[in-house]
Amino acid sequence: MSEKLMFVQGNEACVQGALYAGVDFFAGYPITPSTEIAELLAARLPEKGGKFIQMEDEIASMCAIIGASLTGHKVMTATSGPGFSLKQEAIGYACMAEIPCVIVNVQRGGPSTGNPTHVSQGDINQARWGTHGDHGIIALTASNHQDVFRMTVDAFNLAETYRTPVVLLFDEVIGHMRERLVVPDPGVVPIVDRLRTSVPKDVDYHPYLPREDGRLPMSDFGGHHRYNVTGLFHDMWGFPSNNPSVVQDLLRHLVDKIDTNVDVITRYKEHCLDDAEYILVSYGSSARSAIHLAKNRRQKGERLGVLELQSIWPFPAEMVRAKCANAKAVIVVEMNMGQVLTQVKAAVDQPNRVFLANRIDGKLITPSDIKGLLRVIQGKGV
Amino acid sequence: MKRVRLVFSGSGGQGVITAAIILAEAAVIVEGLNATQSQSYGAAARGGATRTDIIISEEEINFPGVTSPNILVCLTQEAYSQYASIIRPGGLLLTDSRSVKTAKKTDAKHIELPLYDTVMERIGKPIVYNITMLGALIGITSIVRPESVLEILKERIPPDFLAMNQRALDLGLVLGAQYRYTI
């Protein structure tokens, strides 16, 4: 494989990213608007010796990738809102048992079966708190196919680095739209491989005994070592424990391993942001409309910029606060009722200067939708 | 050509989306331009109204939707009624004279061509209707080179069907070449 120019859907850009990162196991259940991911991997994985399984539902798909990951595979599943709801219990299990996996959610309108063929960004909070109990989680997103590719590779890398589920929050517009993608040569984008234990065969392996740097090397399940894996709070052997200090230490670890690394995990892009008086904070397909507007208004001398978030969870609050510190107003552009708005308001020094430009009717928010609100905020009328 | 916005519309099964993908792919892969192609669709596919938005540009494309196209293609009466009004003033409207009866004047150059009838008469297979439409559009506008489209067709179409598609493309090119529209 060498650098390759393609004209593809966002869903295929995600597949290309996953293959580049070394995915070798996919289990899923097809659902609009994510189906092309399963379709393409069903063709591609067997060619490279990987496994594709269409399971009976989304719950089983999530459980299958968890099992496959434990045995040493790089794993992924893909779904949309209704399927993402079903996966939540098992996502919690992967958080608790610290099993690397990537879950793609190509968002459509919800709740319930909602608006299957139309765009939405309504699952932002579900990605954070869809599964119960305190836990850390990583969620990435992207607004164009080159970034879909890159964020998919990063998702696999972060999953291995932190032994955690990573959610890729794409949306229907990104998933189905076609545009240019350049797949880089192997080695150009760094790949993080599984950290495996150096404990030899027939020597006791402690699956949850951290090394000095805090990382937990894994042993392929079913291989050299016998160990226990559970969704219950557990000790360093993986056996259930309700010892208060074990419980407290593990829960703190699950949260801290993600939250204390927010700076490392944070990914974002700036568009016309230098000296911007008005800042649009956006992500995914709605960021394309924000960028379009900012570039147009710049030509007319207006100081408008875009802060594009590529990592949503852990929320990069400190970065957002710093970037927005000098803005006259911050407008969060998203296709939900203000899920990232809440985070931005909590992050900035002056939350009363944060506004929402949204659209929730299944249509992609347009540059003129945003411009209308911007003019009102600027006191210029519609 | 800095930026051209196109809308292809018709009914499900006519191949307007495939034609859009082939055009945009030729622009990106062969001609080194930027392009986006998107479509909105409901739960039903075949027979329903279909619309696809294409932007071809020398520059980066952010917002991928087309609100007022430079070029609008309508292959059914329903599509014409629905979209004729959105065309950009001075734009190009291409319709099939067999299926679209134009009602009111739009501020656009309007070209009616017997695309379907010509395909059926000369090739006899409606499956290549979309390729003839694409050929006609290229004949009129030179939006991409015909060889670029041919290159994409060679990649996408099984060898046994390539000759028929090439004939359909040529048929469209000849029909379109009677007219000239500068983008």
Boltz contact constraints between the chains, C-beta under 6 A:
constraints:
  - contact:
      token1: [A, 7]
      token2: [B, 25]
      max_distance: 6.0
  - contact:
      token1: [A, 7]
      token2: [B, 28]
      max_distance: 6.0
  - contact:
      token1: [A, 7]
      token2: [B, 29]
      max_distance: 6.0
  - contact:
      token1: [A, 117]
      token2: [B, 41]
      max_distance: 6.0
  - contact:
      token1: [A, 177]
      token2: [B, 36]
      max_distance: 6.0
  - contact:
      token1: [A, 177]
      token2: [B, 38]
      max_distance: 6.0
  - contact:
      token1: [A, 177]
      token2: [B, 64]
      max_distance: 6.0
  - contact:
      token1: [A, 178]
      token2: [B, 37]
      max_distance: 6.0
  - contact:
      token1: [A, 179]
      token2: [B, 36]
      max_distance: 6.0
  - contact:
      token1: [A, 180]
      token2: [B, 28]
      max_distance: 6.0
  - contact:
      token1: [A, 288]
      token2: [B, 62]
      max_distance: 6.0
  - contact:
      token1: [A, 288]
      token2: [B, 63]
      max_distance: 6.0
  - contact:
      token1: [A, 289]
      token2: [B, 63]
      max_distance: 6.0
  - contact:
      token1: [A, 291]
      token2: [B, 62]
      max_distance: 6.0
  - contact:
      token1: [A, 292]
      token2: [B, 62]
      max_distance: 6.0
  - contact:
      token1: [A, 292]
      token2: [B, 63]
      max_distance: 6.0
  - contact:
      token1: [A, 364]
      token2: [B, 65]
      max_distance: 6.0
  - contact:
      token1: [A, 367]
      token2: [B, 63]
      max_distance: 6.0
